[in-house]
Amino acid sequence: MQSRWALLEPLRARLADEQGTISRPGPMRVALCYPSPYHVGMSSLGFQTIYRELNEHEGCAAERAFLPEDVEGHRAARVPVCTVESQRPIGEFAALAFSISYELELPGLFEMLELSGLRVRASERSDSDPPVVCGGPLTFSNPVTLASFADLVVLGESEDLVHELCDALRSGAGKREMVERLARRPGFWAPGLQASPPPVVKADDDRLPARSQIVTPHTELRNMFLIEPERGCSRGCTYCVMRRTTNGGMRTVAPERVLELIPAAARRVGLVGAAVTDHPRIVELVRTLVDDGRQVGISSLRADRLCARPELVSLLARAGARTLTTAADGASERLRKALDRRTTAAQLVRVAELAREAGLRQLKLYLMVGLPGETEEDLAELARLAAEISRIVPLSFGCAPFVSKRNTPMDGAPYAGVLEVEAKLAFLRSRLRGKAEIRPTSARWAWVEYMLAQGGPEAGLAAEQAWRAGGSFAAWKRAFADREVRPVSAARPPDGRVRLPALARWPVVATG
């Protein structure tokens, strides 16, 4: 059995490698928690932004905590989850604020609470326990899976809301009174008091842009300073939660303001947002950074914008990029039009040519598999396009099964089925062998994500049951069946029963 010292040593080592850590006194201390390991959580721009906002509030101080990488070691040694800054147990803080990005992080929430000696369900915690507050990107789509576990949910953009939370925590009111008070305010949902969540809120534009507070080598984006030159999106892709109708569409930040906030010591800069290349002055911003000798990464490259602004590709190559990444999304022109995507096959071919001309080594395309109405001919069209592109530049596909999300036009679209998605991936592998690499995410876990994304409060309870049963795929299937979880938006046939999508409608292709 590992000692407490050994289990907490990784926190001390990471703290020593950080630049920008905030350490300040404050009578009201908040544990800002991320239900995934450190290297994932510290890559989240929203998480870092809320860390800074909490610490800027007079009288409040925030420390960060993450899901331990050695959960079993913590459980065996009875070592609670502790913060990075002081290695203090999170159960000793005045409040626990969780940032949850998507549905499959729910088990991490349960794990962190239980390891810290707190009941997982809100109804089983006492008034003397710290309030558990949940927010993050998940709240834009389906926060109701949090209903049984959160005392309070912060909905949408929370730069302003966390200051209201700090004021309420400092008021001296008890937990119940504090929750009741905030439940009357826009952007807060108290599941124990309100049946359904109110609308998400929008942060004041003066709070933009979100940006890194801490730079560390222990993240997915090693030693990279992240900043958003825009927030939201101007596009209407039917599958996307962050489309133009969400929170006012795209809001841009002037390049001068972005440059002003990037530290002089930051040699690697990541420009983050839902539609960064739609910023009208993005080329000017990237050119300035590259001319200053900085490496630059962009989170969302759109093929049509790259074709319209070819200088951007050469600038990224000058900035140190080796792979150009953009999205095809649908396998065919027909599917992309149905998704309201602006990307055409001709644009993807042109992007490949720009990548080759700039000396980039590879083109990577993101692709959704299992879209409603997708046929073998759609995938065959993709295979023909991939063959053409692969003659220009080496090609790979990042493939993800399509999962419909709440609060989008495709809310309620069924999941294609585990076997069908796997068969389609096998079809693509067979057609693309020697032409492009296929890197898929799991069809099984995409189904679990779908059931949570389209479920109600009972889906959250099923997540707890599956976690307690070990978290295997079989445990999830059993939990969804036991809890009678059905997608909320699924069409109901005349007999009143909801039938889940068939698991096998696509012919299985031998892969040799």
C-alpha positions in Angstrom: 0.0 0.0 0.0 1.3 3.4 -1.0 1.8 6.1 1.7 0.0 9.4 1.7 3.3 11.1 0.9 3.8 9.0 -2.2 0.3 9.5 -3.5 0.5 13.3 -3.1 4.0 13.6 -4.5 2.8 14.0 -8.1 0.8 17.1 -7.0 3.9 18.7 -5.4 6.0 17.9 -8.5 3.5 19.4 -10.9 3.1 22.5 -8.7 6.8 23.0 -8.9 6.7 23.0 -12.7 3.9 25.5 -13.1 4.1 29.1 -14.0 1.3 31.4 -13.0 -0.1 29.5 -10.1 -2.1 31.7 -7.7 -1.5 31.4 -4.0 -3.4 33.9 -1.9 -5.2 34.0 1.5 -8.9 34.2 1.7 -11.5 33.6 4.3 -13.7 31.7 1.8 -11.8 28.9 0.1 -13.3 27.1 -2.9 -12.0 23.8 -4.3 -12.2 24.0 -8.1 -12.5 20.4 -9.2 -12.1 18.7 -12.6 -13.3 15.1 -12.8 -10.5 13.9 -15.1 -6.7 13.7 -14.4 -4.5 16.8 -14.2 -3.2 16.7 -17.8 -6.7 16.8 -19.2 -8.1 19.4 -16.8 -5.2 21.8 -17.2 -5.8 21.8 -21.0 -9.3 23.2 -20.4 -9.3 27.0 -21.0 -12.7 27.4 -19.2 -11.3 25.7 -16.1 -8.3 28.0 -16.0 -10.4 31.0 -16.6 -12.8 30.2 -13.7 -9.7 29.6 -11.5 -8.5 33.1 -12.1 -12.0 34.6 -11.7 -12.5 33.0 -8.3 -9.2 34.2 -7.1 -9.9 37.7 -8.3 -13.0 37.9 -6.1 -12.3 39.8 -2.9 -12.4 37.4 0.1 -12.4 34.2 -2.0 -9.5 32.0 -2.8 -9.6 28.9 -5.1 -7.3 25.9 -5.3 -7.5 23.2 -8.0 -8.2 19.5 -7.6 -8.3 16.7 -10.2 -9.3 13.1 -10.4 -6.2 11.1 -9.1 -4.5 9.0 -11.7 -4.1 6.2 -9.1 -7.7 6.1 -7.9 -7.2 2.5 -6.5 -4.1 3.6 -4.6 -6.0 6.5 -3.0 -8.9 4.2 -2.1 -6.7 1.5 -0.6 -4.7 4.0 1.5 -7.8 6.1 2.4 -6.2 9.2 1.0 -8.8 11.8 0.0 -8.6 14.0 -3.1 -6.4 16.9 -2.3 -5.7 20.2 -4.0 -2.6 21.0 -6.0 -1.8 24.2 -4.2 -1.8 23.1 -0.6 -2.4 19.3 -0.8 -5.4 19.9 1.5 -8.4 17.5 1.3 -11.2 19.1 -0.8 -13.8 18.1 1.8 -12.4 20.8 4.1 -13.2 23.6 1.7 -16.2 25.9 1.9 -17.5 24.7 -1.5 -16.6 22.3 -4.2 -17.0 23.7 -7.7 -16.9 21.0 -10.5 -16.2 21.8 -14.1 -17.7 19.0 -16.3 -17.0 19.0 -20.0 -19.1 16.1 -21.2 -21.2 13.1 -20.1 -18.5 10.5 -19.6 -16.9 12.6 -16.9 -19.8 11.8 -14.5 -18.0 8.8 -12.9 -15.0 11.1 -12.2 -17.4 13.4 -10.2 -18.7 10.4 -8.2 -15.1 9.1 -7.6 -13.9 12.5 -6.3 -16.8 12.9 -3.9 -16.6 9.4 -2.5 -12.8 9.5 -2.1 -13.3 12.7 -0.1 -15.7 11.2 2.3 -18.8 12.9 0.8 -22.0 11.2 -0.2 -22.5 11.1 -4.0 -26.2 12.1 -3.9 -27.1 15.6 -2.8 -30.1 14.3 -0.9 -27.8 12.2 1.3 -25.4 15.0 2.2 -26.0 17.1 5.3 -26.3 20.8 5.7 -22.8 20.8 7.2 -21.2 19.3 4.1 -19.8 21.8 1.6 -22.1 22.6 -1.3 -21.4 20.8 -4.5 -21.7 23.2 -7.5 -21.4 21.9 -11.0 -20.9 23.8 -14.2 -18.9 23.6 -17.5 -19.6 22.8 -21.1 -22.0 19.9 -20.2 -24.6 22.5 -19.0 -25.1 23.8 -22.6 -26.6 20.5 -23.7 -28.0 18.2 -21.0 -27.4 19.2 -17.3 -30.3 17.1 -16.0 -28.0 14.1 -15.6 -26.5 16.1 -12.7 -29.8 16.5 -10.9 -29.3 13.9 -8.2 -25.7 14.9 -7.4 -25.4 18.7 -7.5 -26.7 21.1 -4.9 -26.5 23.8 -7.5 -25.8 23.9 -11.2 -24.2 27.0 -12.9 -25.6 27.1 -16.5 -23.6 28.4 -19.5 -20.8 31.0 -19.4 -19.9 31.4 -15.8 -17.3 34.2 -15.6 -19.9 36.5 -14.0 -21.9 33.8 -12.2 -19.0 32.6 -10.1 -18.8 36.1 -8.5 -22.4 35.8 -7.5 -21.6 32.4 -6.1 -18.7 33.9 -4.0 -20.9 36.7 -2.7 -23.5 34.1 -1.6 -20.8 31.9 0.1 -19.5 34.9 2.0 -22.9 36.1 3.1 -22.8 33.8 6.1 -26.0 32.0 5.1 -26.3 28.3 5.6 -26.1 25.9 2.6 -29.8 25.6 2.1 -30.5 29.3 2.3 -27.6 30.0 -0.1 -29.0 27.5 -2.6 -32.5 28.9 -2.3 -31.2 32.5 -2.8 -29.1 31.6 -5.9 -31.9 29.5 -7.4 -33.8 32.7 -7.9 -31.0 34.2 -10.0 -30.6 33.7 -13.8 -28.1 31.1 -14.7 -28.5 29.0 -11.5 -30.4 25.8 -11.1 -31.1 24.0 -7.8 -32.3 20.5 -8.9 -33.8 19.9 -5.4 -36.0 23.0 -5.8 -36.7 23.2 -9.5 -37.9 20.5 -11.8 -36.1 21.7 -14.9 -33.1 24.0 -15.6 -33.6 27.6 -16.7 -31.8 28.9 -19.9 -28.0 29.1 -20.0 -26.5 32.6 -19.5 -24.0 34.7 -21.4 -21.0 36.4 -19.8 -20.5 40.1 -20.3 -18.2 40.7 -23.3 -15.9 42.7 -21.0 -14.9 39.4 -19.5 -13.5 38.1 -22.8 -11.2 36.7 -23.8 -10.7 33.5 -21.7 -7.0 32.8 -21.4 -4.6 30.6 -19.5 -3.6 31.4 -16.0 -1.1 28.6 -15.6 1.4 27.2 -18.1 2.7 23.8 -17.4 4.5 21.0 -19.3 2.1 18.4 -17.9 -0.8 18.9 -20.2 -2.0 17.7 -23.6 -0.7 21.0 -25.0 2.7 21.2 -23.4 3.8 24.6 -22.2 1.2 26.3 -24.4 -0.5 29.6 -23.5 -4.2 29.4 -24.6 -6.4 32.3 -25.4 -9.7 32.7 -27.3 -9.8 35.3 -30.1 -13.5 34.6 -30.5 -16.3 32.9 -28.6 -19.2 31.0 -30.0 -19.8 30.4 -33.7 -21.4 32.1 -36.7 -22.4 28.8 -38.3 -25.5 26.7 -38.1 -24.2 23.1 -38.2 -27.2 21.1 -37.1 -25.3 18.7 -34.8 -23.4 21.3 -32.8 -24.3 22.7 -29.4 -22.2 25.8 -30.0 -24.0 26.9 -33.2 -24.8 30.5 -34.1 -28.1 30.5 -32.1 -26.3 29.7 -28.8 -25.5 32.6 -26.5 -25.5 35.3 -29.2 -23.5 33.6 -31.9 -19.8 34.5 -32.5 -18.3 37.3 -30.5 -14.8 38.4 -31.6 -12.0 39.9 -29.6 -9.7 42.5 -31.3 -6.2 41.2 -32.1 -4.7 44.1 -30.2 -6.5 42.9 -27.1 -5.4 39.3 -27.6 -1.8 40.3 -28.2 -1.8 42.5 -25.1 -2.8 39.6 -22.9 -0.2 37.1 -24.2 2.8 37.1 -21.9 6.1 38.0 -23.5 7.6 34.7 -22.2 4.9 32.6 -23.9 6.7 31.1 -26.9 3.9 28.6 -27.7 0.4 30.1 -28.2 -2.9 28.3 -28.8 -5.8 30.2 -30.3 -8.9 28.5 -29.0 -12.6 28.8 -30.0 -15.4 27.1 -31.9 -14.7 29.0 -35.1 -11.3 30.7 -34.8 -10.7 30.9 -38.6 -14.0 32.8 -39.0 -12.4 35.7 -37.1 -12.2 38.5 -39.7 -8.6 39.4 -38.6 -7.3 36.0 -37.9 -4.5 36.1 -40.5 -3.3 39.4 -39.2 -3.2 38.0 -35.6 -1.4 34.8 -36.6 1.1 36.7 -38.8 2.0 39.0 -35.9 2.6 36.0 -33.6 4.7 34.2 -36.1 6.7 37.2 -37.0 7.5 37.5 -33.2 9.0 34.0 -33.4 6.2 32.2 -31.6 4.8 28.7 -32.3 1.0 28.9 -33.0 -1.8 26.4 -32.9 -5.4 26.9 -33.8 -8.2 24.7 -32.4 -10.8 24.9 -35.2 -9.5 25.2 -38.8 -12.3 25.4 -41.3 -11.6 24.2 -44.9 -13.5 27.0 -46.6 -11.6 29.6 -44.6 -8.2 28.0 -45.4 -9.0 28.1 -49.1 -10.1 31.7 -48.9 -7.0 32.6 -46.8 -4.2 30.4 -48.0 -1.6 32.5 -46.2 -2.9 31.0 -43.0 -1.6 27.5 -43.9 1.9 28.8 -44.7 1.9 30.8 -41.5 1.1 27.7 -39.4 3.9 25.8 -41.1 6.3 28.7 -40.2 5.0 28.5 -36.7 6.0 24.9 -36.3 3.0 22.9 -37.4 3.7 19.5 -39.0 0.1 18.4 -39.5 -2.9 20.3 -40.8 -6.1 19.4 -39.1 -9.6 20.2 -40.3 -13.0 18.6 -40.5 -14.9 16.7 -43.2 -17.7 15.8 -40.7 -20.0 14.0 -43.2 -18.7 11.3 -45.4 -20.3 12.8 -48.6 -21.4 16.1 -50.1 -25.0 15.0 -49.6 -24.5 14.5 -45.8 -22.5 17.7 -45.4 -25.3 19.7 -47.0 -27.8 18.0 -44.7 -25.6 19.0 -41.7 -25.5 22.6 -42.9 -21.7 22.3 -43.3 -20.0 24.6 -45.8 -17.2 22.2 -46.6 -17.0 20.7 -50.1 -14.9 17.9 -51.5 -13.1 20.5 -53.8 -12.2 22.5 -50.7 -10.7 19.5 -48.9 -8.6 18.7 -52.0 -7.4 22.3 -52.1 -6.5 22.2 -48.4 -4.4 19.1 -49.1 -2.6 21.0 -51.9 -2.0 24.0 -49.6 -0.6 21.6 -46.9 1.8 20.1 -49.5 2.9 23.5 -50.8 3.6 24.7 -47.2 5.7 21.6 -46.5 3.4 20.0 -44.0 3.8 16.3 -43.5 0.2 15.2 -43.1 -3.5 16.2 -43.4 -5.9 15.0 -40.7 -9.6 15.1 -41.2 -12.2 14.7 -38.5 -15.2 12.6 -39.5 -18.5 11.5 -38.0 -19.7 8.0 -38.7 -23.2 6.7 -38.3 -25.1 9.9 -39.3 -28.8 9.5 -39.9 -29.4 8.3 -43.4 -25.8 7.4 -44.1 -25.4 4.7 -46.7 -22.6 2.6 -48.2 -22.5 5.0 -51.1 -21.7 7.9 -48.8 -18.7 6.0 -47.4 -17.6 4.9 -50.9 -17.7 8.6 -51.9 -15.4 9.4 -48.9 -13.1 6.5 -50.0 -12.8 8.0 -53.5 -12.0 11.5 -52.0 -9.5 10.0 -49.7 -7.7 8.2 -52.5 -7.5 11.6 -54.4 -6.2 13.4 -51.3 -3.7 10.7 -50.4 -1.9 11.3 -53.8 -1.3 14.9 -52.7 -0.4 14.5 -49.0 -0.4 11.7 -46.4 -3.9 11.5 -44.9 -5.5 10.3 -41.7 -9.0 10.3 -40.3 -10.1 10.9 -36.7 -13.4 9.1 -36.7 -16.1 9.5 -34.1 -19.5 7.9 -34.0 -22.3 10.4 -34.3 -23.9 11.2 -30.9 -26.9 13.6 -31.0 -27.0 16.3 -28.3 -29.8 18.1 -26.6 -30.5 21.7 -27.6 -29.4 21.1 -31.3 -31.6 20.7 -34.4 -30.5 17.0 -34.4 -31.7 16.5 -30.8 -33.4 13.1 -30.7 -31.6 11.6 -33.7 -31.0 7.9 -32.9 -27.6 6.3 -32.4 -26.7 4.1 -35.4 -25.8 1.1 -33.2 -22.5 -0.4 -31.9 -22.3 -3.2 -34.5 -23.3 -0.9 -37.4 -20.7 1.7 -36.5 -18.0 -0.9 -36.1 -19.0 -2.4 -39.5 -18.8 1.0 -41.2 -15.4 1.6 -39.7 -14.3 -1.8 -41.0 -15.7 -0.9 -44.4 -13.6 2.3 -44.4 -10.5 0.5 -43.3 -10.9 -2.0 -46.1 -11.4 0.8 -48.7 -8.7 3.0 -47.4 -6.0 0.5 -46.7 -2.7 1.9 -48.1 -4.3 5.3 -48.6 -5.3 6.7 -45.2 -5.1 5.8 -41.6 -8.3 5.4 -39.6 -8.2 6.4 -35.9 -11.6 5.8 -34.4 -13.0 6.4 -31.0 -15.0 3.6 -29.3 -18.4 2.8 -30.7 -19.4 1.3 -27.4 -18.5 4.3 -25.3 -20.2 6.5 -27.9 -23.4 4.6 -27.2 -23.0 5.2 -23.5 -22.4 8.9 -24.2 -25.5 8.9 -26.4 -27.7 7.4 -23.6 -26.5 10.0 -21.2 -26.7 12.9 -23.7 -30.3 12.0 -24.5 -31.4 10.8 -21.1 -33.1 12.5 -18.1 -32.2 12.4 -14.4 -32.6 8.6 -14.4 -29.6 8.4 -16.8 -27.5 10.1 -14.1 -28.6 7.5 -11.6 -27.7 4.8 -14.1 -24.2 6.3 -14.4 -23.9 6.1 -10.6 -25.0 2.4 -10.7 -22.6 1.6 -13.5 -19.7 3.3 -11.7 -20.4 1.4 -8.4 -20.5 -1.9 -10.4 -17.0 -1.3 -11.8 -17.7 0.9 -14.9 -17.4 -1.8 -17.5 -19.5 -1.6 -20.7 -21.6 -4.5 -19.4 -22.2 -2.6 -16.2 -23.5 0.4 -18.2 -25.8 -1.7 -20.3 -27.2 -3.4 -17.1 -27.6 0.0 -15.4 -29.5 1.6 -18.3 -31.8 -1.5 -18.4 -32.4 -1.6 -14.7 -33.2 2.1 -14.6 -35.3 1.9 -17.7 -33.3 4.7 -19.3 -34.7 5.8 -22.6 -33.7 8.8 -24.7 -36.0 11.6 -23.8 -36.5 12.7 -27.4 -37.0 9.3 -28.9 -40.2 8.9 -30.9 -42.7 6.7 -29.2 -44.6 4.1 -31.3 -48.3 3.5 -30.8 -47.7 0.9 -28.1 -46.1 3.6 -26.0 -42.8 1.8 -25.6 -39.5 3.4 -26.8 -37.5 1.2 -29.0 -33.7 1.8 -29.1 -31.9 1.9 -32.4 -31.2 -1.6 -33.8 -27.6 -2.7 -33.1 -26.9 -4.2 -36.5 -28.3 -2.9 -39.8 -25.0 -2.5 -41.7 -23.4 -5.5 -43.5 -20.3 -6.6 -41.7 -17.2 -6.3 -43.9 -14.3 -8.7 -43.6 -11.1 -6.8 -42.9 -8.7 -9.6 -43.9 
